[in-house]
Structure formats: C-alpha cells, structure tokens
C-alpha cells in the first residue's frame, strides 16, 4: 500500500504497519524538526520530505496516511491549550485529506490527554473534523506495557476512514516475527485498546487510484515509477525484524541484569525476549545511553543511533517517538472492529 506520513518523526507508525503485516511503499514524509529531517534524509533518501504541510494545498495520492500529530497542545506535561495552541495541526490534516481523490485511511496517534483536553473539545474537534469530510473513526488507548515493553507510555490511537471503505481489506496476518504475544506477561495483564467511543460504520469497497497529484512547492512525483530500491525503509528492515515473544535467550547473556536493573530486572528480561536481543548498558560515562532508549522503545538496533549520533538530539527524537510494536497492535485491533 502507498503510505504518506505527516509528523513523521522516526517513522514508528510506518514501521508498525509493516510489523502488522502490511507491505508498504513510502510516497512522502513530512517533518520540520531539523534533526529528524536530517535523519529522514539519510534513512529514506528517496522519499520526499514535504516539510511544513500546513503550507501545502494538496498531498500526493496514497492509500494510508499516518499522523502522530503534535501532542504538546494536549499533553499533561504542557499548558494544555489544545485547539487554541498554534501547534494544533489536526484541522490542516482534515483540510488536505478532504482534497484527495483516493480518500486514504488515516492511522493516528497522540497522547491519552487528547481525550480530556479543552474539557473534551479537542477530541470533539477530531471527531467532527473528520465527520465534516465524510470520515468515521474508531479509537482507544493502548500502553506500551500491554505488549511487553518495560514502560507504560500510554497512547491514544485512532483509525479513520471514509464511508465507502471496507476496512476488512486492511486486515493482514501479522508478521509473527514482529508482533508480541497476546498471552499475559509476567506482572502485567494485557490491556486491549479501550474503546472510549466509536462512530457507526457503513463500509463499502473502495478503489485505489494510486495516482499522485502535485506536491505543493515540491512539484510532481509519479510514484508509479518508484521501485523498491528507491526507498530505504524496506532495506533497513531486512536486518531489523525482532524475534517473537517465545524467543529463548541464553541466560548467560543477561545474567547481569539483576545487578544493572534491580527491581526492574523482570520487566527488562521480558522485553529482551520480545525483541530477541539483550538490553544495552543503560548508561555510558554516567549518562543515559541513547542506544538503551532506542532498545526500550522497540526500534531495531541502530535505527536511530547509527544516523543521529548527537546524544541530545537522538534522545529528544526518541522521546517524541512511538513504540512500533504498540502501533502494530493498535492498528490490528482497530482494523478488526
């Protein structure tokens, strides 16, 4: 499926779709953060970065658009100005999607605080904004701990689609080498996506035109001529598929965890089995190790740190990222409703 990405970051949502068993073909990304943009230039050199999409009049035609739109307006860590914050970009997402002939499915992510920001008006703005352009949405929350990660990182996930979309066409058998087990994990009960509200669906089959349109100031791009070699996402993932939850690690490989992680050893060991590789040292020279954070977030080894080598920049990017295994689980659950 042709994928377009808004607020791309470290491409965690796109990686999650691949982990969910969907073959993807990146058509465009969009991010304005200088460090992230530099990472995208190297990680996906043949996929154009549209930059500030609020300045665009239209987007290339795709099958799915991912958007982990800015959480700062609704996060409890900020002022929670919500729809009154200049970083509230969801209205621009709706504006651009409304002009697309392909009527793509939208896979959305934000912090759980979006449900209560502005006394609920922020979430209302999402629902009614989508309704205005003829889209339904189903949503809920899913923490990373539900799929075995050693941290909670609770996130809101949404799947939106036009009335003439048969969401069953999105369902694929997940890649068993990338999706964690649904069985209970030690110390944690698996928490399904909590459906806070769903909008009635009337699905009908849709067609995929696949024809890109003008990309704002970036000119035209005929994606039908793009080959697999033109993008780096598939190439980078040839060596980056985590092993299944049932992976057995040599106890000697992580026998020192009890010393390094103390009371957290059980959670760390569980994630080691989910990813199929041992945890890196949590600190380097007495400071937090970006490679450890990359591992905690479920990314393949070197996904970020091989390119974004400056410690502060990589930590900031990872702090704003999603856990791709959690994205895969959320997508699979939402697409089967």
C-alpha positions as CSV (number, residue, x, y, z in Angstrom):
1,X,0.0,0.0,0.0
2,X,1.1,3.5,-0.7
3,X,1.9,5.3,2.5
4,X,2.1,9.1,3.2
5,X,3.3,10.3,6.6
6,X,2.6,13.6,8.4
7,X,4.5,14.5,11.5
8,X,6.7,11.5,10.6
9,X,9.4,11.6,13.4
10,X,11.3,8.3,13.4
11,X,8.8,6.5,11.2
12,X,7.5,4.5,14.1
13,X,3.9,4.3,12.7
14,X,5.2,3.2,9.3
15,X,7.4,0.6,10.9
16,X,4.3,-0.5,13.0
17,X,2.3,-1.0,9.8
18,X,5.0,-3.3,8.4
19,X,5.0,-5.2,11.7
20,X,1.3,-5.6,11.3
21,X,1.9,-7.4,8.1
22,X,1.2,-4.6,5.6
23,X,3.5,-4.2,2.6
24,X,4.2,-0.5,2.4
25,X,5.5,1.8,-0.3
26,X,6.5,5.2,1.1
27,X,5.4,8.1,-1.1
28,X,6.1,11.1,1.2
29,X,7.0,12.1,4.7
30,X,6.6,15.4,6.5
31,X,8.6,16.8,9.4
32,X,10.1,20.2,10.2
33,X,12.4,19.3,13.1
34,X,16.0,19.8,11.7
35,X,17.5,16.8,13.4
36,X,14.6,14.5,12.4
37,X,14.7,15.9,8.9
38,X,18.4,15.1,8.7
39,X,17.6,11.5,9.9
40,X,14.9,11.1,7.3
41,X,17.2,12.4,4.5
42,X,19.6,9.5,5.3
43,X,17.1,6.8,6.4
44,X,14.7,7.4,3.5
45,X,16.7,9.4,0.9
46,X,14.3,8.7,-2.0
47,X,11.1,9.7,-0.2
48,X,10.5,13.4,-0.3
49,X,10.1,15.4,2.9
50,X,7.2,17.8,2.3
51,X,8.3,19.9,5.3
52,X,5.6,22.1,6.8
53,X,2.4,20.6,5.4
54,X,0.3,23.5,6.8
55,X,1.6,25.5,3.9
56,X,0.6,22.9,1.2
57,X,-2.5,23.0,-0.9
58,X,-2.6,19.2,-1.6
59,X,-0.9,15.9,-1.0
60,X,0.1,13.1,-3.3
61,X,-2.5,10.3,-3.6
62,X,-1.9,7.4,-1.2
63,X,-3.8,4.5,0.4
64,X,-2.9,5.2,4.0
65,X,-1.8,8.4,5.8
66,X,-0.1,8.1,9.2
67,X,0.0,11.1,11.6
68,X,1.3,11.2,15.1
69,X,0.2,14.8,15.2
70,X,1.8,17.1,17.9
71,X,0.9,16.1,21.4
72,X,2.2,19.3,23.1
73,X,-1.2,21.1,22.9
74,X,-3.0,18.3,24.8
75,X,-0.2,16.7,26.9
76,X,-0.4,17.0,30.7
77,X,3.3,17.9,30.6
78,X,2.4,21.2,28.9
79,X,-0.1,24.1,29.2
80,X,-2.9,22.0,27.6
81,X,-4.2,24.8,25.4
82,X,-5.4,22.1,23.0
83,X,-7.2,23.6,20.0
84,X,-6.1,27.1,21.0
85,X,-2.4,26.1,20.6
86,X,-0.7,27.1,17.4
87,X,0.7,23.5,17.2
88,X,-2.8,22.1,16.9
89,X,-2.4,20.8,13.3
90,X,-5.3,18.4,13.0
91,X,-7.5,20.9,11.1
92,X,-4.8,21.1,8.4
93,X,-4.8,17.3,8.2
94,X,-8.5,17.3,7.6
95,X,-8.2,20.1,5.0
96,X,-5.6,18.3,3.0
97,X,-7.3,14.9,3.2
98,X,-10.6,16.4,2.0
99,X,-8.9,17.4,-1.3
100,X,-7.6,13.9,-2.0
101,X,-9.3,11.7,-4.6
102,X,-8.0,8.5,-3.1
103,X,-9.8,9.0,0.2
104,X,-7.0,7.4,2.2
105,X,-7.4,5.6,5.5
106,X,-5.9,7.6,8.4
107,X,-3.8,5.9,11.2
108,X,-3.5,8.5,14.0
109,X,-1.6,8.7,17.3
110,X,-1.4,11.1,20.2
111,X,-1.1,11.1,24.0
112,X,-4.1,9.9,26.1
113,X,-4.6,13.5,27.2
114,X,-6.3,14.3,24.0
115,X,-9.5,12.7,25.4
116,X,-9.8,15.4,28.1
117,X,-8.1,18.5,26.8
118,X,-10.3,21.6,26.5
119,X,-12.9,19.8,28.5
120,X,-13.3,17.2,25.7
121,X,-13.5,19.8,23.0
122,X,-10.1,18.7,21.5
123,X,-11.4,15.2,20.9
124,X,-14.7,16.6,19.6
125,X,-12.7,18.7,17.2
126,X,-11.1,15.5,15.9
127,X,-14.4,13.6,15.6
128,X,-16.4,16.4,14.0
129,X,-13.5,17.5,11.8
130,X,-13.4,14.0,10.3
131,X,-17.2,13.8,10.1
132,X,-17.1,17.1,8.1
133,X,-15.0,15.4,5.4
134,X,-17.1,12.2,5.4
135,X,-14.9,10.1,7.7
136,X,-15.8,7.7,10.5
137,X,-13.3,7.0,13.3
138,X,-12.8,4.3,15.9
139,X,-10.3,4.9,18.7
140,X,-8.9,3.9,22.1
141,X,-5.8,3.8,24.3
142,X,-3.1,1.2,24.4
143,X,0.0,1.4,26.6
144,X,3.3,0.0,25.5
145,X,3.4,-2.2,28.6
146,X,0.4,-4.1,27.2
147,X,2.6,-5.6,24.5
148,X,5.5,-6.3,26.9
149,X,7.5,-3.1,27.0
150,X,9.2,-2.3,30.3
151,X,7.4,1.1,30.5
152,X,3.8,2.3,30.3
153,X,3.8,5.0,27.6
154,X,0.0,5.0,27.3
155,X,-1.1,6.4,23.9
156,X,-4.3,7.2,22.1
157,X,-4.7,5.5,18.7
158,X,-7.3,6.2,16.0
159,X,-8.3,4.6,12.7
160,X,-10.3,6.8,10.4
161,X,-11.8,6.0,7.1
162,X,-14.5,7.3,4.6
163,X,-17.9,5.7,4.4
164,X,-17.1,3.8,1.3
165,X,-14.1,1.9,2.8
166,X,-14.2,-1.8,3.5
167,X,-11.8,-1.9,6.5
168,X,-11.5,-5.7,6.1
169,X,-9.2,-5.0,3.2
170,X,-6.7,-3.6,5.7
171,X,-6.6,-6.8,7.7
172,X,-3.4,-8.8,7.2
173,X,-1.9,-11.7,9.1
174,X,0.6,-10.0,11.4
175,X,4.3,-10.8,10.9
176,X,4.9,-13.4,13.7
177,X,8.4,-12.2,14.0
178,X,7.4,-8.7,14.9
179,X,4.2,-8.9,16.9
180,X,4.3,-9.7,20.6
181,X,2.2,-12.5,22.1
182,X,-1.3,-11.8,23.3
183,X,-0.8,-14.1,26.3
184,X,-0.4,-12.5,29.7
185,X,3.1,-11.4,30.5
186,X,4.6,-11.6,34.0
187,X,3.4,-8.8,36.2
188,X,1.1,-7.2,33.5
189,X,-2.4,-8.0,32.3
190,X,-2.7,-7.4,28.6
191,X,-4.7,-4.3,28.1
192,X,-6.8,-4.1,24.9
193,X,-7.4,-0.9,23.2
194,X,-10.1,0.8,25.3
195,X,-12.9,1.9,23.1
196,X,-14.0,5.2,24.6
197,X,-16.3,5.9,21.6
198,X,-16.9,4.6,18.2
199,X,-18.8,6.1,15.3
200,X,-21.2,3.9,13.3
201,X,-19.7,2.4,10.2
202,X,-21.2,1.8,6.8
203,X,-18.3,0.1,4.9
204,X,-18.3,-0.4,1.2
205,X,-15.5,-1.4,-1.1
206,X,-13.3,1.3,-2.4
207,X,-10.9,1.5,-5.3
208,X,-7.2,2.6,-5.1
209,X,-6.4,5.2,-7.8
210,X,-2.7,5.4,-6.7
211,X,-2.2,8.5,-8.9
212,X,-0.2,11.2,-7.1
213,X,-1.1,14.8,-7.6
214,X,1.1,18.0,-7.4
215,X,3.0,18.2,-4.1
216,X,2.8,21.8,-3.3
217,X,6.0,23.6,-3.9
218,X,7.9,20.3,-4.4
219,X,6.4,19.7,-7.8
220,X,5.1,16.5,-9.3
221,X,6.2,13.0,-8.4
222,X,4.9,10.0,-10.4
223,X,5.2,7.3,-7.7
224,X,4.1,4.5,-10.1
225,X,7.6,4.6,-11.4
226,X,9.2,4.2,-8.0
227,X,10.9,0.9,-7.4
228,X,11.6,-0.9,-4.2
229,X,15.2,0.3,-4.5
230,X,14.1,3.9,-4.3
231,X,13.3,3.8,-0.6
232,X,15.3,2.8,2.4
233,X,12.6,1.6,4.7
234,X,12.4,-1.9,3.2
235,X,16.2,-2.1,3.0
236,X,16.7,-1.1,6.6
237,X,14.2,-3.6,7.8
238,X,15.9,-6.6,6.2
239,X,18.1,-6.8,9.2
240,X,15.7,-5.3,11.8
241,X,12.8,-7.7,12.5
242,X,12.6,-8.6,16.2
243,X,12.2,-12.2,17.2
244,X,8.8,-13.5,18.6
245,X,8.0,-13.4,22.3
246,X,8.8,-17.1,22.6
247,X,12.5,-16.4,21.8
248,X,14.8,-18.1,24.3
249,X,17.9,-16.2,25.2
250,X,21.0,-17.7,26.7
251,X,20.7,-16.9,30.4
252,X,24.3,-16.0,30.4
253,X,23.6,-13.2,28.1
254,X,21.5,-11.3,30.6
255,X,22.6,-12.8,33.9
256,X,24.0,-9.4,35.0
257,X,20.6,-7.7,34.6
258,X,19.8,-8.2,38.2
259,X,22.8,-6.1,39.1
260,X,22.1,-3.4,36.5
261,X,18.4,-3.2,36.8
262,X,17.5,-4.4,40.3
263,X,13.7,-4.5,40.8
264,X,13.2,-3.8,37.1
265,X,15.1,-7.0,36.0
266,X,11.9,-9.0,35.3
267,X,10.5,-6.2,33.0
268,X,13.8,-5.8,31.2
269,X,14.2,-9.6,30.7
270,X,10.6,-9.8,29.3
271,X,11.3,-7.1,26.7
272,X,14.6,-8.9,25.8
273,X,12.6,-12.0,24.9
274,X,10.0,-9.9,22.9
275,X,12.8,-8.2,20.9
276,X,15.1,-11.2,20.8
277,X,18.2,-9.2,21.9
278,X,19.7,-8.3,25.2
279,X,19.4,-4.8,26.7
280,X,22.3,-2.4,26.1
281,X,24.0,-0.8,29.0
282,X,21.6,1.9,30.3
283,X,24.4,4.4,30.8
284,X,27.6,5.4,29.1
285,X,30.1,7.5,31.0
286,X,27.5,8.0,33.7
287,X,24.8,9.4,31.3
288,X,21.7,7.9,29.8
289,X,22.6,5.8,26.8
290,X,20.6,6.6,23.7
291,X,21.1,3.0,22.5
292,X,19.3,1.8,25.6
293,X,16.4,4.2,25.0
294,X,16.3,3.0,21.4
295,X,16.0,-0.6,22.7
296,X,13.4,0.4,25.3
297,X,11.3,1.9,22.5
298,X,11.4,-1.3,20.5
299,X,13.4,0.0,17.5
300,X,15.9,-2.1,15.7
301,X,19.5,-1.7,16.8
302,X,21.0,1.4,15.2
303,X,17.7,2.5,13.7
304,X,18.2,6.0,15.2
305,X,21.7,6.0,16.8
306,X,23.6,4.9,13.7
307,X,22.4,8.1,11.9
308,X,21.5,10.6,14.7
309,X,24.8,10.4,16.6
310,X,24.4,13.5,18.7
311,X,23.1,12.3,22.1
312,X,20.7,15.1,23.0
313,X,19.1,15.1,19.5
314,X,18.6,11.3,19.5
315,X,17.1,11.3,23.0
316,X,14.7,14.1,22.0
317,X,13.6,12.3,18.9
318,X,13.1,9.0,20.8
319,X,11.2,10.8,23.5
320,X,8.7,12.0,20.9
321,X,8.5,8.6,19.1
322,X,6.1,5.7,19.3
323,X,6.8,2.1,20.1
324,X,6.3,0.4,16.7
325,X,5.2,-2.9,18.2
326,X,2.5,-1.0,20.1
327,X,1.5,0.8,16.8
328,X,1.2,-2.6,15.1
329,X,-1.1,-4.0,17.9
330,X,-3.3,-0.9,17.9
331,X,-3.7,-1.0,14.2
332,X,-4.6,-4.7,14.2
333,X,-7.2,-4.3,16.9
334,X,-8.8,-1.1,15.5
335,X,-8.9,-2.6,11.9
336,X,-10.9,-5.6,13.1
337,X,-13.7,-3.6,14.7
